[in-house]
Amino acid sequence: MILMITSTYDLTCDYLIKKYIHSEFYRLNLDKFSSYQIQIDNNGFTIENIFGKITTKTCKAIYFRKPILEKLDGIFEDCYHNFSHKETYSLIEGLAESFEGICLSRPSVMRRANNKILQLFLAKKIGFITPKSNICNSITAWHKTRNTIIIKPLASGIIEHSQHKEFIQTNIYDKNIDNKLLKHTPSYFQEYVEKNYEVRATFTGTKAFSVKIISENKIDWRKNNNKLTYEEHTLPSEIYEKCIQFMKELQINFGCFDFIIKDDVYYFLEMNANGQWAWLEFETGLCISCGIMELLNGHS
């Protein structure tokens, strides 16, 4: 079986289970953690719920997707929630890290690979062209000498309120705002590059599924109510080879690369080691899920 470590909200796992009916999946939804009986001993792990059971011996691969921790409101006092969540995640992370079979991808590997500072220096080492960047907690002469710069999160970009989530995306930096609180939280600044279009290249092993994204919003195509057009795309061979080298350096076999293109010049923005991909399969017909399943079945 393939063990999916995720949550009930994960539509991508829903899609895989429905599409690949001849594959056997066991789904561990972390937001329903208390409905499972999980045991780990010297011989491996056992996970069981009303829908079935999986063990180290019956698990051939792990797909570590988008686990969300269980809500504990009304179960015990708030002061114990953080402790319980840390203990739970430590168990699940340890399960994935210690598994000797295929894991797409191990949490420690993704955590390292997704670090934007590491990516910035690795991109330079490999030879990607990047926008001029400055990651800091203070405004300096660098910011004042650029005409237009953008600001984006260094890590997750998600702020959780009691009833909703707030998503911080890429925005034009307003030089007139009061930035005195910047000293408490670092931010990622980049010189704005006017683009013709963007490219999302999803790699499963050495296979590249590349999509041109034409966006009405020229700052961030992920903005709400934005108009988008998707087209199948072929990466230039030199960009493809750099992506492969990038992944080898990070020891990953799945990654979603984001580029902006201006006058045929590819500017590397970032790589997401656990990026979303299913919507691109729907929009273009590219069988990214085929590449995912090949990796999980041991065919890179």
KEGUSE-9734 format. One line per 10 residues: number of its first residue (from 1); their letters; for each residue x, y, z of N, C-alpha, C. Coordinates in pm, 1 decimal. Atoms other than C-alpha are relative to their C-alpha. Layout:
<atoms>
NUM = A = X,Y,Z,X,Y,Z,X,Y,Z; ...
</atoms>
This chain:
<atoms>
1 = MILMITSTYD = 83.5,-120.2,0.0,0.0,0.0,0.0,86.7,124.8,0.0; -63.4,-131.0,-7.5,91.9,364.5,-41.0,-64.5,75.8,114.6; 48.5,-76.7,-113.9,59.2,558.0,283.6,0.8,148.1,-35.1; 12.6,-144.3,20.7,-70.7,912.0,229.4,-8.0,68.5,135.7; 4.7,-78.2,-124.0,9.2,1145.2,517.7,-47.5,139.1,-37.8; 61.3,-122.7,49.2,-222.0,1440.0,469.7,-112.1,44.4,93.3; 116.1,-42.4,-78.4,-557.0,1584.3,586.1,-125.9,-23.1,-82.1; 126.9,19.2,70.0,-924.5,1554.3,498.4,-24.3,108.8,-103.7; 19.6,-112.0,91.8,-895.3,1887.8,312.4,76.6,-17.0,-131.5; -92.0,14.2,112.8,-647.1,1753.6,58.2,-71.0,-59.4,-122.8
11 = LTCDYLIKKY = 71.4,43.4,120.1,-830.4,1738.4,-275.1,90.6,-74.7,-96.8; -94.5,68.7,88.3,-514.8,1622.5,-453.7,4.5,-149.1,30.8; 2.9,141.3,-36.7,-514.1,1297.1,-258.6,-133.2,-63.3,-39.2; 129.7,49.8,48.0,-886.1,1258.4,-331.3,10.0,-37.3,-147.7; -12.8,18.6,144.8,-803.4,1291.2,-699.8,83.3,-124.0,-34.3; -86.1,115.6,26.3,-520.7,1035.3,-693.7,-70.6,-132.2,31.3; 68.3,122.5,-40.7,-729.7,776.7,-510.1,-108.4,-38.1,-101.4; 106.7,26.3,96.6,-1016.9,813.8,-756.8,54.4,-36.9,-137.1; -54.6,24.4,133.3,-794.6,813.0,-1066.4,72.0,-133.6,-9.3; -83.0,121.2,5.4,-564.1,524.8,-977.0,-66.5,-109.0,84.0
21 = IHSEFYRLNL = 83.2,94.6,-75.2,-824.4,271.0,-871.3,67.8,-135.7,18.7; -69.3,128.1,-11.8,-585.4,-21.3,-921.3,117.4,6.2,98.7; -101.9,-13.9,-104.3,-340.8,117.8,-666.2,-69.5,-0.7,135.4; 58.8,8.7,-133.9,-399.4,59.5,-296.5,61.4,107.6,89.4; -44.4,-110.5,-84.2,-380.3,363.8,-70.9,-54.4,-18.0,141.5; 49.3,-13.7,-136.8,-403.7,403.4,305.1,21.6,145.6,38.5; -6.3,-144.5,-23.4,-484.0,759.1,405.3,0.3,31.0,150.0; -9.1,-47.2,-138.0,-370.2,905.5,737.5,-26.2,150.4,-0.7; 37.1,-140.6,-7.7,-553.9,1234.3,785.4,35.4,52.2,139.5; -50.7,-42.5,-130.3,-368.2,1413.3,1061.9,-102.4,83.9,76.4
31 = DKFSSYQIQI = 103.1,-78.1,-69.4,-664.5,1641.2,1136.6,-104.7,-89.6,66.6; 85.2,98.8,-67.5,-844.4,1320.8,1246.5,87.3,-98.4,78.1; -102.6,83.5,-63.6,-544.9,1187.6,1441.0,-58.3,-93.4,105.2; 50.9,79.6,-112.3,-745.8,1064.5,1741.3,-89.0,-115.0,-44.6; 82.6,110.5,48.9,-954.7,833.6,1519.6,84.2,-119.3,-44.3; -91.9,108.8,36.1,-645.1,620.2,1446.0,63.6,-57.7,126.4; -84.2,60.5,-103.6,-457.3,375.9,1665.4,138.3,-19.6,-64.5; -134.3,1.5,59.2,-87.2,426.0,1593.3,98.5,-54.7,103.0; -102.4,56.1,-86.6,193.1,219.8,1739.8,131.3,-10.1,-76.9; -133.6,13.2,56.8,565.9,233.7,1671.9,86.8,-70.2,104.6
41 = DNNGFTIENI = -90.9,70.1,-90.2,805.5,-15.4,1824.8,128.4,-34.1,-74.8; -129.6,32.2,60.7,1143.2,-170.2,1745.8,-12.9,-65.1,-137.2; 19.4,69.5,127.0,995.4,-359.1,1451.2,-66.3,86.6,-107.9; 62.1,-86.3,99.6,822.6,-65.6,1279.3,-128.4,62.5,50.1; 122.7,-69.9,-38.6,483.2,103.3,1275.0,-124.0,-80.1,-40.0; 133.2,51.5,32.7,118.4,0.5,1272.7,-98.6,116.0,12.7; 103.4,-103.6,-1.3,-163.8,240.5,1184.0,-132.3,-67.9,-33.4; 128.0,67.1,19.6,-524.7,131.4,1212.6,-115.1,94.7,31.9; 125.5,-68.8,-30.4,-872.7,285.5,1195.5,-114.2,-85.5,-52.6; 115.4,80.0,40.2,-1222.9,172.3,1102.2,5.2,-40.4,-147.2
51 = FGKITTKTCK = -7.0,28.3,143.2,-1128.6,171.3,733.0,108.6,-100.9,-37.0; -103.5,96.4,32.8,-829.6,-60.1,758.6,126.2,19.0,80.1; -125.2,7.0,-75.4,-472.2,-111.7,864.4,118.2,-0.5,-96.1; -124.6,2.9,75.6,-121.1,-52.3,735.4,115.2,-16.3,98.1; -117.7,20.2,-83.9,212.7,-162.6,876.8,125.4,26.4,-82.4; -127.1,-16.3,70.5,577.6,-119.2,791.7,15.4,-105.1,-109.7; -15.6,109.5,97.1,563.4,-455.4,611.5,-92.7,14.5,-120.2; 95.6,-11.6,110.9,258.2,-367.7,399.8,9.5,134.5,-71.5; -16.5,-133.1,59.9,369.6,-12.0,317.5,118.2,-1.5,-96.5; -111.0,-2.5,96.5,571.6,20.9,-2.9,51.1,141.7,-25.5
61 = AIYFRKPILE = -42.0,-138.5,23.5,584.3,403.3,-17.8,-83.6,93.6,86.0; 70.9,-104.3,-73.7,486.5,717.4,172.3,-7.7,124.7,-87.0; 18.8,-128.4,67.3,339.8,1027.1,9.0,-31.7,101.9,108.3; 14.3,-99.9,-107.1,392.5,1310.7,259.4,-52.4,128.2,-63.1; 65.1,-108.3,73.0,145.9,1569.9,136.8,-20.3,125.9,85.5; 34.1,-124.1,-68.9,-30.0,1837.8,340.5,-68.2,-29.5,134.5; 62.2,30.1,-129.7,-86.7,1720.8,700.7,-36.0,127.4,76.6; 47.9,-110.9,-83.5,-290.5,1958.9,917.3,-36.1,-58.6,136.2; 19.7,55.9,-133.9,-298.3,1904.5,1292.2,-145.2,11.3,46.1; 137.4,11.8,-48.3,-618.0,1813.0,1473.5,-37.5,119.5,88.4
71 = KLDGIFEDCY = 49.4,-106.7,-87.1,-828.0,2087.1,1633.6,-33.2,-59.1,136.4; 14.8,52.9,-135.1,-832.3,2040.9,2009.2,-89.2,86.9,87.5; 87.5,-88.8,-75.7,-1076.3,2314.5,2111.5,-110.0,-81.2,68.8; 105.2,66.3,-74.5,-1309.5,2193.8,2382.8,36.4,-138.3,48.4; -42.1,134.0,-42.7,-1111.9,1872.5,2438.6,80.1,9.1,129.3; -68.2,-33.9,-124.8,-862.1,2002.6,2692.7,48.8,143.3,-8.7; -33.3,-142.4,-12.0,-723.1,2336.5,2803.2,96.1,46.1,-109.8; -78.3,-56.2,109.4,-565.9,2564.5,2541.8,150.3,-7.4,24.3; -143.1,-2.5,-31.1,-231.8,2571.2,2721.5,69.1,-131.2,-36.3; -58.5,129.3,34.9,-181.6,2203.2,2631.0,-4.3,-30.2,-150.0
81 = HNFSHKETYS = 15.0,26.2,143.0,-265.0,2234.0,2259.6,134.7,-6.1,-71.3; -129.2,-5.1,68.1,83.9,2329.0,2147.8,84.1,-122.9,33.1; -73.1,120.0,-41.2,237.6,2045.1,2348.3,-50.5,-122.4,-76.0; 58.8,115.6,67.6,-3.3,1790.5,2200.9,32.8,0.3,-149.3; -30.4,-9.9,142.4,52.8,1917.8,1846.0,146.3,-33.5,-29.0; -142.2,30.0,20.5,431.2,1901.3,1880.9,28.0,-149.1,15.9; -18.3,143.5,-21.3,415.3,1546.6,2016.3,-54.1,-79.5,-119.5; 62.0,68.7,113.6,182.0,1439.2,1735.0,86.2,12.2,-124.5; -77.7,-19.6,122.2,390.5,1593.7,1460.2,135.3,-70.2,9.1; -126.5,70.6,-18.2,708.6,1447.9,1607.3,-15.8,-147.5,-33.3
91 = LIEGLAESFE = 25.8,140.6,30.1,554.4,1101.5,1583.8,-12.2,-21.1,-151.2; 24.1,16.8,144.0,438.4,1146.1,1223.2,126.8,28.4,-79.9; -125.0,-32.6,68.2,761.2,1310.9,1113.5,101.4,-113.0,17.4; -93.2,109.5,-24.9,964.9,1035.2,1276.6,-35.0,-124.3,-78.9; 45.6,114.2,78.9,754.4,771.3,1104.3,49.4,12.6,-144.5; -42.2,-22.0,138.7,829.0,925.6,763.6,151.8,-1.5,-14.9; -145.7,-7.7,8.2,1196.0,988.3,837.5,65.6,-137.4,13.5; -62.3,129.6,-28.8,1264.7,634.6,962.3,-38.1,-107.8,-101.4; 44.3,100.0,96.5,1078.9,453.4,683.6,110.4,-24.0,-103.4; -112.8,31.7,87.9,1337.9,272.5,470.8,-37.5,-9.7,-146.9
101 = GICLSRPSVM = 43.6,5.2,138.9,1128.2,260.6,155.6,-6.9,138.8,-61.7; 14.5,-126.9,72.0,1028.0,538.0,-83.2,-82.7,97.2,82.6; 77.3,-104.6,-66.4,914.5,863.9,76.3,6.4,125.8,-85.7; 10.3,-119.5,83.7,795.3,1154.9,-135.1,-74.4,108.9,76.4; -142.8,1.9,-28.3,935.7,1351.9,31.9,16.1,10.4,150.9; -20.1,-4.1,-143.8,1089.2,1331.3,377.8,-8.5,144.7,51.6; 18.3,-136.3,-51.6,997.0,1633.0,596.7,130.4,77.7,14.8; -127.7,-69.7,-19.0,1360.9,1714.0,678.1,58.3,45.7,-133.1; -50.5,-34.4,132.8,1452.6,1712.0,309.2,-78.6,118.6,-55.8; 83.1,-110.7,50.2,1158.4,1938.6,217.6,27.9,129.0,76.5
111 = RRANNKILQL = -24.5,-118.5,-81.2,1228.7,2174.3,506.5,128.0,70.2,-43.9; -126.6,-57.9,47.5,1586.5,2225.2,391.6,-14.7,55.8,-140.7; 11.2,-40.7,140.2,1497.4,2244.1,22.4,-83.6,125.5,-17.4; 89.9,-115.2,14.6,1225.3,2505.6,77.4,55.7,128.8,59.7; -56.1,-121.6,-59.4,1453.3,2749.9,259.5,41.2,98.1,-110.2; -20.2,-96.5,108.9,1456.0,3063.2,41.7,143.3,52.5,-6.5; -138.1,-49.1,0.2,1803.6,3174.4,149.9,91.6,-104.2,-62.8; -76.7,107.4,62.7,1952.7,2837.5,61.9,-25.0,-1.4,-150.7; 32.4,-0.1,142.6,1769.9,2851.4,-272.7,66.9,116.5,-74.0; -61.3,-116.9,64.0,1903.4,3199.9,-346.4,147.2,-25.4,-32.2
121 = FLAKKIGFIT = -142.4,25.5,21.9,2266.4,3093.8,-304.4,22.2,-119.1,-93.2; -11.9,114.9,88.7,2212.7,2759.7,-477.1,-28.8,40.6,-144.7; 31.5,-48.6,134.5,2055.0,2936.3,-776.2,121.0,70.5,-61.5; -120.1,-67.7,49.0,2365.8,3152.7,-805.5,108.9,-100.7,-34.9; -102.4,102.2,22.1,2595.6,2850.2,-777.4,-24.2,-75.0,-130.8; 34.0,77.7,118.3,2410.7,2664.3,-1053.6,1.8,83.7,-126.4; -3.4,-87.3,116.8,2390.0,2964.6,-1282.1,-134.3,52.8,-45.1; 127.8,-62.9,30.1,2023.9,3064.2,-1273.5,13.7,151.2,7.5; 14.2,-144.7,-12.3,1951.0,3429.6,-1338.6,-112.7,26.5,98.2; 102.7,-34.9,-98.4,1758.2,3578.5,-1046.1,-16.9,151.0,5.1
131 = PKSNICNSIT = 13.4,-144.2,-25.3,1610.3,3921.9,-975.6,93.7,40.5,113.9; -81.9,-49.8,-110.2,1833.0,4135.0,-752.7,-80.2,-12.2,129.0; 74.6,33.4,-121.5,1738.9,4029.4,-401.0,65.5,56.9,124.7; -49.3,-46.6,-129.1,1769.5,4154.7,-44.6,-94.2,-54.6,107.5; 78.1,56.6,-109.9,1650.7,3957.5,258.7,50.6,65.3,127.6; -50.7,-84.1,-109.6,1665.0,4176.8,567.3,-110.1,33.0,99.9; 96.2,-53.2,-95.7,1500.0,4327.9,871.8,21.4,149.6,21.3; -17.8,-145.5,-5.5,1594.2,4689.6,795.1,7.6,55.8,-141.3; -4.1,-66.2,130.1,1555.1,4932.0,507.1,134.6,69.4,-15.9; -134.4,-53.3,22.9,1890.1,5029.1,355.9,4.9,76.7,-132.0
141 = AWHKTRNTII = -19.0,-70.2,127.1,2033.2,5215.7,61.6,-38.8,-87.0,-118.8; 37.8,91.9,108.4,1965.2,4905.2,-148.8,-142.0,26.6,-45.9; 140.8,-21.2,32.9,1592.2,4972.1,-132.5,-22.4,136.0,-66.3; 20.9,-136.5,48.9,1627.1,5342.1,-206.1,51.6,20.9,-141.1; -58.7,-17.8,133.3,1828.2,5294.3,-524.4,-73.9,-80.4,-107.5; 80.0,75.0,97.0,1570.2,5066.1,-690.7,-129.8,74.4,-27.3; 124.2,-68.4,35.0,1277.1,5213.0,-879.4,-121.5,-72.5,56.4; 115.1,78.9,-45.9,1030.2,4933.3,-805.8,50.5,-131.6,56.3; -36.7,127.4,-60.6,1073.0,4642.6,-568.2,-125.8,-68.4,52.0; 111.4,76.7,-55.4,843.3,4366.5,-454.4,41.8,-55.2,134.9
151 = IKPLASGIIE = -23.4,59.4,-131.2,808.6,4218.8,-108.3,-83.7,-127.3,9.5; 71.5,126.4,-12.8,713.5,3859.9,-31.0,46.4,-71.1,126.3; -37.6,71.3,-122.3,722.0,3618.6,263.7,127.1,-81.7,-20.3; -120.6,82.1,2.3,1041.9,3440.6,349.1,-33.6,-147.2,22.8; 37.8,139.1,-30.2,860.7,3129.6,472.1,-142.3,-28.8,-46.5; 132.0,53.1,36.5,493.2,3031.4,483.0,-95.4,103.6,-58.3; 92.9,-101.7,48.7,303.3,3357.0,431.8,-143.2,-21.0,45.0; 135.6,26.7,-48.9,2.9,3228.0,629.5,-13.1,50.3,143.5; 31.3,-47.9,-134.5,-144.5,3405.6,932.0,-134.4,-58.6,37.8; 122.7,66.6,-41.3,-404.5,3206.8,1122.8,-71.8,81.2,107.3
161 = HSQHKEFIQT = 87.5,-63.9,-97.2,-689.5,3388.5,1295.6,-93.1,-106.4,57.8; 86.2,99.0,-63.6,-949.4,3218.6,1511.7,-101.0,-60.1,-97.2; 103.7,47.5,90.9,-1202.8,3191.4,1228.8,43.8,-9.0,-146.1; -41.9,2.1,140.4,-1000.5,3233.1,909.3,151.7,9.8,-11.4; -142.4,-12.4,28.6,-657.9,3234.9,746.8,23.6,120.7,-89.6; -41.3,-113.7,82.4,-481.3,3535.0,597.7,125.3,-40.5,-78.2; -111.7,39.5,85.0,-247.5,3475.2,303.1,76.4,123.8,-45.5; -86.1,-110.2,43.3,44.0,3712.3,245.6,71.3,-44.2,-126.8; -58.6,36.9,127.9,150.5,3703.5,-118.6,97.3,107.9,-45.8; -95.5,-96.2,53.9,384.6,3901.0,-342.1,-69.6,131.8,-29.7
171 = NIYDKNIDNK = 57.7,-133.1,21.7,316.7,4275.3,-349.0,109.0,100.2,-35.3; -91.1,-112.6,20.4,477.8,4596.5,-472.2,23.8,66.2,134.8; -33.3,-62.8,-127.7,661.0,4750.9,-178.1,-24.1,150.6,-8.1; 28.9,-143.4,-8.7,530.0,5095.7,-83.1,106.4,64.7,87.4; -110.7,-61.8,-73.2,832.7,5302.2,16.8,-45.5,107.6,97.5; 50.6,-106.0,-87.3,609.7,5554.6,194.1,-61.3,-52.9,129.6; 62.9,52.4,-120.7,473.2,5319.0,456.2,97.6,2.0,117.2; -81.6,4.7,-121.0,596.3,5311.9,812.8,55.6,-142.6,14.6; -61.4,133.1,-5.0,845.3,5023.2,826.5,76.8,-25.0,129.5; -75.9,13.3,-125.9,964.4,5056.4,1187.3,-12.8,-139.8,61.3
181 = LLKHTPSYFQ = 17.8,133.6,-57.3,825.8,4711.2,1274.8,73.3,-107.4,-78.3; -73.9,97.1,81.0,1032.8,4544.2,1002.9,112.9,-65.7,79.3; -112.8,52.7,-76.5,1313.9,4498.2,1256.6,-36.2,-127.4,76.8; 43.3,118.3,-74.6,1104.6,4230.9,1428.6,-22.0,-122.2,-90.5; 32.8,109.6,92.1,1032.1,4022.4,1117.0,71.7,20.2,-133.1; -68.3,-16.1,128.6,1264.6,3972.6,817.6,-96.0,-15.0,-117.4; 80.4,7.9,121.5,1119.8,4014.7,469.0,89.6,-22.4,-120.2; -72.5,32.5,123.8,1221.5,3908.9,119.8,-36.1,107.2,-103.4; 18.2,-104.3,100.5,1266.6,4201.0,-120.6,69.7,-40.5,-129.4; -63.1,22.8,129.9,1337.2,4168.0,-491.9,-28.7,117.2,-92.8
191 = EYVEKNYEVR = 20.4,-100.8,102.4,1385.6,4414.3,-772.0,-107.0,-49.5,-96.7; 109.5,39.4,87.1,1070.5,4409.8,-984.3,48.6,-16.2,-143.3; -33.4,26.9,139.5,1118.3,4252.3,-1326.7,-131.3,-9.6,-77.7; 119.9,6.5,83.3,849.0,4323.2,-1581.9,7.1,-128.1,-83.3; -4.3,132.1,63.0,749.2,3991.4,-1734.2,-94.6,-8.3,-119.2; 90.7,34.0,108.7,599.2,3858.5,-2054.5,-98.1,-108.2,45.1; 83.3,107.0,-53.7,467.9,3548.3,-1878.7,79.5,-73.1,108.0; -66.5,82.0,-100.9,549.5,3297.8,-1603.8,-1.1,-145.6,-43.6; -5.1,143.4,26.0,640.1,2930.9,-1611.2,3.9,-74.1,132.5; -7.4,94.3,-111.5,564.1,2662.3,-1354.0,44.4,-133.9,-58.9
201 = ATFTGTKAFS = -54.6,127.1,48.3,780.1,2355.9,-1419.6,1.1,-99.2,115.8; 10.2,102.7,-103.0,688.9,2051.5,-1211.7,84.2,-120.0,-40.8; -90.5,111.7,28.4,958.1,1784.4,-1195.2,-36.2,-118.5,87.1; 11.3,127.3,-71.2,894.8,1422.2,-1102.2,118.6,-83.5,-47.0; -125.2,61.1,44.8,1240.7,1269.3,-1111.3,59.3,85.1,-111.6; -58.6,-73.9,112.7,1386.8,1366.2,-1448.8,-105.2,46.0,-100.4; 107.1,-43.1,90.1,1047.4,1429.7,-1609.6,-45.9,140.2,35.9; 42.9,-138.4,-21.0,947.6,1793.2,-1654.5,-137.0,21.2,-62.4; 132.6,-37.9,48.3,586.0,1906.8,-1686.0,-7.4,152.1,11.8; -16.8,-145.1,-0.4,615.0,2270.1,-1784.1,-122.1,69.9,-59.0
211 = VKIISENKID = 120.9,-72.3,40.9,326.8,2517.9,-1815.4,29.0,149.6,-4.9; -7.1,-146.3,10.5,324.5,2875.5,-1942.2,-125.6,58.1,63.7; 112.2,-64.4,-67.9,104.7,3095.7,-1723.5,-3.5,147.0,-41.9; 18.3,-139.1,42.6,-21.3,3418.4,-1877.7,-101.3,62.6,94.6; 79.3,-56.8,-109.3,-156.8,3638.8,-1602.3,-36.0,145.2,-26.6; 42.6,-139.9,9.0,-361.3,3957.4,-1608.3,67.4,81.7,109.6; -70.7,-65.1,-110.0,-208.4,4044.2,-1270.8,150.2,-19.3,-20.9; -142.5,8.6,32.8,157.3,4123.4,-1339.8,90.1,-12.1,122.3; -80.2,9.4,-122.1,268.7,4100.9,-976.3,-2.5,-142.3,55.0; 13.3,133.3,-57.0,133.8,3767.7,-847.7,-121.5,-67.9,-61.4
221 = WRKNNNKLTY = 110.3,65.2,69.6,-75.3,3527.8,-1055.6,-95.0,-72.7,94.0; 84.9,70.4,-95.6,-216.1,3369.5,-739.3,-107.3,88.2,62.3; 96.7,-92.0,-58.3,-422.8,3678.6,-653.6,-143.4,-41.8,-33.6; 141.5,30.3,22.2,-797.2,3635.1,-617.3,-54.8,79.4,-118.4; 69.4,-62.3,112.9,-1015.4,3716.4,-919.6,92.7,36.4,-115.6; -93.3,-24.9,109.7,-713.5,3711.2,-1151.3,-39.5,-85.2,-121.1; 27.5,75.0,122.9,-757.9,3604.6,-1515.4,129.3,-66.6,-47.7; -117.9,77.8,34.7,-519.3,3328.5,-1620.5,-24.2,-82.5,-125.5; 1.3,89.4,114.8,-437.4,3139.0,-1937.9,116.2,-96.8,15.1; -102.9,102.3,-14.1,-242.9,2811.0,-1932.3,30.3,-62.5,-136.0
231 = EEHTLPSEIY = -42.2,65.6,123.1,-40.5,2662.0,-2216.1,112.2,-98.3,30.6; -110.4,94.9,-12.2,178.7,2353.5,-2237.8,127.1,64.9,-53.1; -123.2,-73.6,26.9,540.6,2463.8,-2253.0,118.2,-96.4,-0.3; -123.4,78.5,-0.6,884.6,2320.1,-2328.1,114.4,85.4,54.3; -112.6,-74.0,-57.0,1176.8,2430.3,-2114.4,119.6,-4.3,-94.6; -128.6,7.1,71.3,1499.3,2528.0,-2293.2,90.5,-102.5,68.2; -82.1,108.3,-54.4,1753.0,2248.0,-2247.9,90.1,47.6,113.5; -90.3,-47.4,-104.8,1989.1,2464.8,-2040.7,-75.1,25.8,131.5; 80.0,-20.6,-121.1,1708.3,2556.6,-1796.3,-38.6,-134.8,60.2; 32.0,135.3,-46.4,1601.2,2192.7,-1775.2,118.1,-59.7,76.6
241 = EKCIQFMKEL = -118.6,58.5,-64.2,1957.7,2083.0,-1691.3,30.1,68.0,132.6; -23.8,-72.4,-126.0,1989.4,2353.3,-1424.7,-100.1,-44.7,106.8; 100.3,50.0,-95.0,1664.5,2234.9,-1263.9,39.4,-137.6,53.9; -43.9,133.0,-41.4,1792.9,1877.7,-1257.0,116.4,10.0,98.5; -114.2,-18.6,-89.6,2118.7,1994.3,-1098.9,-45.3,56.0,134.4; 55.1,-60.0,-121.1,1923.9,2205.0,-847.5,-58.9,-108.0,90.7; 62.7,107.5,-76.5,1725.3,1898.6,-739.2,103.0,-98.5,54.9; -105.6,89.9,-47.4,2035.8,1681.2,-715.4,71.6,60.1,120.1; -68.0,-66.9,-111.9,2201.5,1938.0,-489.6,-83.1,-9.5,128.4; 88.9,3.8,-115.6,1896.3,1929.7,-260.7,-44.8,-141.5,35.5
251 = QINFGCFDFI = 32.1,141.1,-21.9,1858.4,1550.6,-285.8,-152.0,-22.9,3.6; 144.2,18.3,12.9,1492.5,1570.7,-391.8,-29.6,-55.4,-139.3; 40.4,49.1,131.4,1308.4,1399.7,-675.5,-136.6,52.5,-42.1; 120.8,-71.7,38.5,1000.8,1622.6,-682.2,18.9,147.0,33.9; -10.4,-143.0,-26.1,990.9,2000.1,-713.5,-75.4,81.0,-103.3; 73.6,-91.1,88.6,785.5,2284.8,-861.3,78.8,130.5,-11.5; -82.3,-117.5,24.8,999.9,2559.9,-1017.3,-84.6,113.4,-57.3; 69.5,-118.1,51.6,866.3,2910.8,-1074.2,100.2,95.0,-64.6; -82.9,-93.7,75.1,1018.2,3138.7,-1337.5,-87.9,113.7,-53.3; 60.7,-103.7,82.3,930.6,3473.9,-1487.5,88.2,17.0,-123.2
261 = IKDDVYYFLE = -72.6,-9.2,126.3,1027.9,3527.4,-1850.2,-21.1,138.8,-58.9; 1.0,-130.8,65.6,1114.8,3861.2,-2004.7,96.8,-5.1,-117.6; -81.8,1.6,122.2,1240.1,3872.5,-2364.9,86.8,-125.9,-6.9; -62.7,132.2,7.8,1327.5,3499.4,-2353.5,104.7,-25.8,108.4; -91.0,21.4,-113.6,1535.3,3541.7,-2035.5,-81.1,-60.7,114.8; 67.6,68.8,-110.4,1436.1,3300.7,-1755.6,58.4,49.4,132.5; -39.8,-43.5,-133.7,1449.1,3451.5,-1404.8,-56.0,-99.9,101.9; 41.3,94.8,-103.0,1440.8,3190.3,-1129.6,-56.7,75.5,119.5; 59.7,-60.0,-118.4,1205.2,3284.6,-845.6,14.4,-90.5,122.4; -6.5,92.4,-111.6,1177.5,2978.5,-623.7,-36.3,-140.1,-45.3
271 = MNANGQWAWL = 38.6,137.6,23.8,1125.6,2604.3,-602.2,-75.3,-48.4,123.5; 78.9,53.0,-110.9,855.9,2441.5,-389.2,11.9,-151.4,-0.2; -25.3,144.3,-7.3,948.2,2090.1,-274.6,-126.0,-80.7,28.6; 127.2,70.3,-21.4,583.1,2006.5,-198.3,-113.0,82.1,-59.7; 94.6,-91.5,62.9,400.2,2233.6,-440.3,-124.7,-69.3,-52.9; 123.1,50.8,60.2,47.3,2193.9,-570.0,21.2,-20.6,-150.1; -18.9,31.1,141.9,21.7,2042.5,-917.3,-126.5,-45.5,-70.3; 116.8,63.5,62.5,-320.6,1887.7,-974.7,-76.8,96.5,-90.1; 78.2,-93.7,81.4,-484.7,2205.0,-1106.3,61.7,19.1,-138.7; -64.5,-12.0,130.8,-226.8,2220.9,-1385.9,-32.2,-120.7,-88.2
281 = EFETGLCISC = 41.5,119.2,75.3,-315.8,1866.3,-1487.6,-140.7,20.0,-55.9; 135.9,-26.9,46.9,-680.9,1971.6,-1509.2,-0.5,101.6,-114.2; 1.0,-110.2,96.6,-598.6,2286.2,-1708.3,64.9,-37.6,-132.6; -80.2,26.8,120.8,-353.1,2135.7,-1957.6,-9.6,-143.1,-51.1; -0.1,140.5,39.0,-402.5,1759.7,-1964.5,134.0,-68.3,20.5; -128.6,62.0,-30.9,-38.5,1703.1,-1868.6,-17.8,-98.4,115.0; 23.3,104.1,-101.8,-30.6,1379.2,-1668.3,109.1,5.1,107.2; -95.5,-12.6,-109.9,170.8,1501.9,-1371.6,-20.8,-112.8,100.0; 29.4,108.9,-93.0,-5.5,1240.2,-1159.9,68.4,-129.4,-42.7; -72.4,119.1,47.9,153.2,972.8,-1381.4,142.6,0.1,53.9
291 = GIMELLNGHS = -136.1,-12.0,-52.6,494.8,1102.7,-1279.8,6.1,-22.3,149.4; 7.9,21.3,-144.9,392.4,1108.7,-912.4,-9.4,-148.7,31.4; 20.8,143.1,-26.5,272.7,749.7,-925.2,123.2,-81.8,-38.5; -123.5,70.3,36.1,588.5,637.8,-1103.8,103.2,10.3,111.4; -93.5,-17.4,-111.3,798.3,783.5,-822.7,-39.5,-86.8,118.7; 46.3,77.4,-114.3,583.8,618.9,-555.7,12.8,-150.2,-22.6; -16.4,141.5,32.8,612.2,287.9,-736.3,144.7,-36.9,-29.7; -142.9,30.3,12.2,991.3,315.4,-753.8,57.5,15.8,-137.2; -50.9,-22.1,136.7,1028.9,425.7,-1118.0,29.4,147.8,-15.9; -36.2,-141.8,7.4,1219.1,755.8,-1130.6,29.3,40.7,-143.7
</atoms>
